[in-house]
Amino acid sequence: MKGEYRDDIAVTLNTIPAGTFNISKHNTLNSEKIFLPDKITTQTKGKGKADIYLVYPGIEVSFNYYLADKIIFHHEALGSVLEINHCRRGRIGWNMRNGATVFLGAGDLCIHTMECCADSEIVLPLGYYEGVSISFNMDVLKNELPEILKEINLDMDSIYHKLFIEQMPFGIPSSNDTERVFSALYDCPDNLAIAYYKLKAQEILLYLAQLNVQKEKELTPYISQHTQLIKEIRDYLVEHLDERFTIEELSKKYLINTSTLKSVFKAVYGLPIASYVKEYRIKEAIRLLRETNDSIALIAEKVGYESQGKFAKAFKDSLQILPTEYRKIHQNRK
């Protein structure tokens, strides 16, 4: 399924050249903008795009697609703009101005100001991401709040200050509430899009108004040095699939506490170390079965299984098919 998600995003970004991040504005009105795309600069070896819809003065909805390992962003530091990011597919992490890194998986949220992310590095542990961001310019909304929200005297200042007492990003893990509010934003028919985004933007403001920060379970922010070290450990593991390492051995080699190693690795890659490596071994075995004529025994050795039998069992547990059968099916399709 993860491979299918990546393929879907690759199709979406098919016309965008490598090293390019494309920003398209839709439904532009003659009113103040939240942020100006011509003042956003990006740097990446991958590719990406953002489709931005201005739904009210002071409110924008952006659908974001990335196919990269990392993207560096720079834009004006807008402390009065709140940005909510919902991850639909993939994993994403921000190394922000304050030194904190927040990682999101499918269904997770990150709320921060556009001052926090003015000079930031987005890292994509799985190499792909799809999500939506909703930006609220609090200064504009104080004077131009949608009519239905004026009726309940929605206080924009109280929303802002309860979320950003220390100007730190606030991460919220996936829940029934977050999915109810955000998942319906995707796949809306074009002829209904703007009207629907207007309704959802108001619903999200109401969601923020009733959000109890003290009771909400929060995603743990990590310091960027730890996340970089975890990436090095991950790279070492996948480059040495034919070897086995314990948590204690990795902890000593990289001078990192075992509990920190386990918790940060899961935050970055979405799986415990053993599960991630097992999944990666199967992915690499699939590649070798499709792209080489290596024997099953040799492939088993290359991806770290001590016997062909154990490899065959692990492969079948994962794909419900033996590696010999998988290769025959692929070869017949050529």
Residue, then its C-alpha position, 0 to 999 in steps of 0.5 A: m500500500k505504501g508503494e501505491y501511495r508513492d506511485d499516486i504522488a509520482v503521477t500527481l507530480n509527473t509534469i514537475p521537473a526534479g529540483t522544482f517546487n511549484i506553487s499554484k494559486h486558485n480563487t484569488l481575490n482582491s484582498e490581503k493574502i496570507f502569504l505571497p508565493d513569489k516570496i517563498t524560496t525552496q531548495t530540494k533535489g526532489k520535487g513538490k507542489a502546493d495548490i493554494y485556495l483563498v477561501y476567505p480574506g485571511i484564510e487559505v487552504s493548501f494541498n501539498y504533495y512532496l516526492a523528496d528526501k528533504i525540502i528547505f523552505h524560506h519565507e517571511a516570518l509571519g507570527s500572526v499567521l497560524e498554520i495547521n498541517h494534516c498528514r494524509r499519507g507518508r511521514i513528514g518532519w519539520n526542523m523549525r527555527n526554535g530547534a524543535t522537530v515534530f514528526l507527523g504520520a497519517g492523520d496527525l496534526c501540527i499547529h504552528t505560526m509561520e514565524c516558527c517555520a520561516d526558515s525550516e527544513i522538511v524531512l520526508p523519511l519515506g520519501y513522499y508526503e501528501g497533506v493539507s495545510i490551513s492558514f489563518n491570518m489572525d490580524v485579518l480575521k479580527n476584522e473580517l471574520p466570516e459572518i456565522l462565526k461573528e454570531i458566537n463572538l469567536d475570540m481569535d486572540s484567545i485561540y492564538h494565545k492558548l496554542f502559542i504561549e511559548q511559540m512552540p509547534f503543537g503536534i496532535p496525534s491522529s484521533n477520531d476527532t481529527e479525522r472527522v474534521f480533516s479527512a473530508l477535505y480531500d477528493c472534493p469535486d472541483n465544482l464544490a471545492i470553494a464552498y466546501y473549503k469555506l465550511k471546513a475552514q469555519e469548522i476548523l476554527l471552531y475545533l481550535a476554539q474548543l480544543n483543550v490544550q491541557k487535556e490533549k495528548e501531544l506529539t513529542p517534539y525532538i531536537s534536530q540533532h537527535t533526528q539527524l543521528i537517527k537518520e545516520i543509524r537508519d542508513y547504517l542498518v539498511e546498508h548492512l542488511d546482511e548483519r544483525f545489530t542489537i539496540e545496545e550495540l547501536s546505542k554504544k556505537y552512536l553514543i545515544n541512550t537506548s530509550t531515546l534511540k527507540s522512541v526517536f526512531k519510531a517517531v521519525y520512521g513510524l515503526p520500531i527499529a526491528s519492524y522497520v528493518k524487517e519491512y525494508r528487508i522484504k522491500e529489498a528482496i522484492r527489488l532483487l527478485r524483480e531486477t536480478n537473476d540472483s538465486i533465492a538463496l543468495i537474495a536471502e543472504k543479501v537481505g540478512y536471512e540465515s537460511q532460504g527457508k526463514f527468508a521464504k517464510a518471512f516473505k510469505d508472511s508479508l506478501q502471502i506468496l513465496p518468493t519463487e512464485y513472486r518471481k515467476i509472476h513478475q517474469n511472466r509480465k515482462 
